[in-house]
Each structure stands twice: as C-alpha cells, then as structure tokens.
Amino acid sequence: MTARNLALAAGAWAALSTLIVALPAEAGAWGRTVNVQGPNGRGYVQSQNVSRQAGAVSASRSTQTNYGYGSAHARGATWGDGVYQGGASHSYNSGAYAGRSTTVVDNGDGTASYDYSRTGFNGHTTTASGTIDRAR
C-alpha cells in the first residue's frame, strides 16, 4: 500500500469512527414564526418547530397565505425498548394529503417485525408488514 493510499484509508477510518462515536444531540426545542405582509393584502405567515429529546424527535412547518393557500408538514419518530415508530404527513388547504408511517419491533429472538403504510396524494394507500431475520 502506498503512502498516499495509507493516508486516505486512515482519513476515511477517522471520519467513519467520528460518525460512529458521535455524541448524542442535546435535548431541546425551538420554534419560530415569520409574518410577512405586503401591499394590497398580500402576505403569509410561516411557522417552524423542532423538538428533540432522548428517544424522540419531531419537526413541523406550516405556511398560510392571506389568499387562503397553505400547507402543513410534520415528521417525527420515537424509539426505545426495541421499538421504533416514525412517520410524516403533508397536507394542503386544497384538501390534498400524503403521509407515511413505519413501526419496527425487535422481537427479542433475532427477528424484527415491521409495519409500513403510505398514502399518496391520489388517496392510494400502500401497506407492507412482515418479520425478518436480523442476522441477514
């Protein structure tokens, strides 16, 4: 192995080990609201919120215009005790909606069970569930 390749491999390993040993993010929450108003009744209000704590994270964003257009988007996840649950939703004032949810459970016997559901803007829902061998 040349010195250049050895240096590249060492750098890649250092970057990977940094990701593996990264400290957990601090718990906390933040949010903001922006209100922009212009001439002739034009304007919008937008809000964002984020929350992070041990075993849970969530984020949301919504926008509403003075002319009635708007959207709301949210996502979140919880985990702990061998269970992960996560999902997201997207909705619009027009009535359009899309969302997804996932649940994964460690069965304690080397297998994991999962349930997945997704609804598209066309209203079509797709689901999947099963059990997999975690050794694969």
Rosetta blueprint (number, residue, H / E / L):
1 M L
2 T L
3 A H
4 R H
5 N H
6 L H
7 A H
8 L H
9 A H
10 A H
11 G H
12 A H
13 W H
14 A H
15 A H
16 L H
17 S H
18 T H
19 L H
20 I H
21 V L
22 A L
23 L L
24 P L
25 A L
26 E L
27 A L
28 G E
29 A E
30 W E
31 G E
32 R E
33 T E
34 V E
35 N E
36 V E
37 Q E
38 G L
39 P H
40 N H
41 G H
42 R L
43 G E
44 Y E
45 V E
46 Q E
47 S E
48 Q E
49 N E
50 V E
51 S E
52 R E
53 Q E
54 A L
55 G L
56 A E
57 V E
58 S E
59 A E
60 S E
61 R E
62 S E
63 T E
64 Q E
65 T E
66 N L
67 Y L
68 G L
69 Y L
70 G E
71 S E
72 A E
73 H E
74 A E
75 R E
76 G E
77 A E
78 T E
79 W E
80 G E
81 D L
82 G L
83 V E
84 Y E
85 Q E
86 G E
87 G E
88 A E
89 S E
90 H E
91 S E
92 Y E
93 N L
94 S L
95 G L
96 A L
97 Y E
98 A E
99 G E
100 R E
101 S E
102 T E
103 T E
104 V E
105 V E
106 D E
107 N L
108 G L
109 D L
110 G L
111 T E
112 A E
113 S E
114 Y E
115 D E
116 Y E
117 S E
118 R E
119 T E
120 G L
121 F L
122 N L
123 G L
124 H L
125 T E
126 T E
127 T E
128 A E
129 S E
130 G E
131 T E
132 I E
133 D E
134 R L
135 A L
136 R L
